[in-house]
Amino acid sequence: MKSKEPIKVEIDSSKLSVDGRSYDTTHVLIQGAQEISGEITSTQVKITALFADLPQVEPTMEEATKVVANGSEFIVDVLGEKIQNALETEEGYILSGDIITIKFESDENGEDIIIKIPKVGNIKTNKLSLQLDGELSSNIMMQPFIIGAISIKGPTKVKILVSGESINILKDDSKISNEGKKIVSESTAQNT
């Protein structure tokens, strides 16, 4: 028996497509996605979210469009309190915990995007690339500037790879090890 194809939700700046239906919106809340992948720059959001079943699309009082999987809850940990471990490695950082929330926003000049990593600090980059799977939520506003957050519910581990002009964030399925040094203070990662 063939498994059911996931339902695709695409965000391309102010355009939202849910299983082929189009919406114009500058603020999108995603709740209960199984996978989120794509790229975010200071001027563009291009993300694909996959859902197991057709999600509900609801307008909100805040002029946002909410895309919700049945039975899901919105997850977020803005302060990083649910992160148990933050390690610095040669490639970047590894975070592990029950909920991992990565925040981002375009800088004041609109040239770079600032990635706000809990227990690590802020890192400026030209491009944020995402490849996450699990139970995911996101809140992304595209106007008047780009600002948002993406959360994954665990227990889970996320790799943040810092290379040149881009940052890649992906789920790490390897066993948690101590191959890096534990970050004692956020000042070690600050480059802004």
C-alpha positions in Angstrom: 0.0 0.0 0.0 1.4 3.4 -1.0 1.8 6.0 1.7 -0.2 9.2 1.4 1.6 12.2 -0.2 2.1 15.1 2.3 0.2 18.3 1.8 2.5 21.1 0.6 2.3 24.7 2.0 4.5 27.2 0.2 5.4 30.7 1.3 7.0 33.0 -1.3 7.2 36.4 0.3 3.6 37.7 0.5 2.2 34.7 -1.4 0.9 31.7 0.4 -0.1 28.5 -1.3 -1.9 25.7 0.5 -2.4 22.5 -1.5 -2.7 24.7 -4.7 -5.0 27.4 -3.2 -3.5 30.8 -3.2 -3.7 33.6 -0.5 -2.1 37.0 -0.2 -0.7 37.6 3.2 2.2 39.4 4.9 2.1 37.4 8.1 1.9 33.6 8.3 1.5 31.3 11.4 2.2 27.6 10.8 1.2 25.1 13.4 1.8 21.3 13.3 3.9 21.0 10.2 6.0 17.8 9.7 8.8 19.4 7.7 9.9 23.0 7.0 12.6 23.7 4.4 13.7 26.7 2.4 15.6 30.0 2.5 15.2 33.4 4.2 17.1 36.5 3.3 16.6 40.1 4.5 14.2 40.7 1.6 12.6 37.3 0.8 11.0 34.3 2.5 10.8 31.2 0.4 9.7 28.2 2.5 7.9 24.9 2.0 6.1 23.2 4.9 4.7 19.7 4.6 1.6 18.5 6.6 0.4 14.9 7.0 -3.2 16.0 6.2 -4.8 19.0 4.7 -4.4 21.9 7.3 -7.1 24.4 8.1 -6.4 28.0 6.9 -7.8 30.6 9.2 -7.6 34.4 9.3 -6.7 35.9 12.7 -7.5 39.2 14.4 -3.8 40.3 13.8 -4.2 40.2 10.0 -2.2 37.0 9.9 -3.1 33.8 8.1 -2.9 30.7 10.3 -2.2 27.3 8.7 -3.1 24.7 11.3 -2.9 20.9 11.4 -5.8 19.3 13.2 -5.1 18.5 16.8 -1.8 20.4 16.9 -0.6 23.1 19.3 1.5 26.2 18.6 5.0 25.6 20.1 7.5 28.2 21.0 10.3 28.8 23.5 11.4 32.4 23.0 13.8 32.5 25.9 15.5 29.1 25.2 14.5 27.7 28.6 13.7 24.3 27.1 17.2 23.9 25.7 19.3 21.5 27.7 22.6 21.7 25.9 24.4 24.1 23.5 27.7 23.1 22.1 30.1 25.0 19.9 31.8 22.9 17.1 34.2 23.5 14.3 31.2 23.8 11.9 28.9 26.0 14.1 26.6 24.9 17.0 24.5 22.0 18.2 21.5 22.6 20.3 19.5 19.9 22.1 16.3 20.2 24.1 12.6 19.7 24.4 11.7 22.8 22.3 14.2 24.7 20.1 13.2 28.1 18.7 15.3 30.0 16.3 14.4 33.6 15.8 15.4 35.8 12.9 14.9 39.4 11.6 16.2 41.6 8.8 18.7 44.2 10.1 18.0 47.9 10.2 19.6 48.4 6.8 17.7 45.6 5.2 20.9 44.0 3.9 21.5 41.1 6.3 19.4 38.8 8.4 20.1 38.4 12.1 19.7 34.9 13.4 19.0 34.8 17.2 20.1 31.5 18.6 19.1 30.7 22.2 22.1 30.1 24.5 24.4 31.1 21.7 23.7 34.7 20.7 23.1 36.7 17.5 24.8 36.0 14.1 24.4 38.2 11.0 24.3 36.4 7.6 23.1 37.0 4.1 21.0 33.8 4.0 19.3 31.4 6.4 18.7 27.9 5.0 16.4 25.5 6.8 15.9 21.7 6.6 13.9 20.6 9.7 11.5 17.8 10.4 9.4 16.8 13.4 6.6 18.7 15.1 7.1 22.3 13.8 5.6 25.7 14.3 6.5 29.1 12.8 5.5 32.7 13.0 6.8 34.8 10.1 6.0 38.4 9.2 7.1 39.7 5.8 6.0 43.4 6.0 7.2 46.1 6.8 10.4 44.0 7.4 11.1 40.3 7.8 10.9 39.0 11.4 9.9 35.6 12.7 10.7 32.3 14.6 10.7 28.6 13.8 10.3 26.1 16.6 10.8 22.3 16.7 9.4 20.1 19.5 11.6 17.4 20.9 13.4 15.9 22.5 15.5 16.8 19.5 18.9 18.1 18.4 19.5 20.8 15.8 22.7 21.6 14.0 23.5 25.2 13.1 26.2 25.3 10.4 27.9 28.6 9.9 29.8 28.9 6.6 30.7 32.1 4.8 27.7 34.2 3.9 25.0 31.6 5.0 23.8 29.7 8.0 22.2 26.3 7.6 19.9 24.9 10.3 19.0 21.2 10.2 17.8 18.5 12.4 20.6 16.3 13.7 19.7 12.7 14.1 23.0 11.6 15.5 23.4 10.7 19.1 24.3 13.6 21.4 28.0 13.7 22.1 30.5 16.1 23.6 32.4 16.7 20.4 32.3 20.4 20.9 32.8 22.8 23.8 29.9 23.7 25.9 28.9 27.4 25.5 29.1 29.0 28.9 28.1 32.5 27.9 26.4 33.9 24.8 29.2 36.4 24.2 31.3 33.8 22.4 28.9 33.8 19.4 28.1 37.5 19.2 29.2 39.0 15.9 26.7 41.8 15.6 
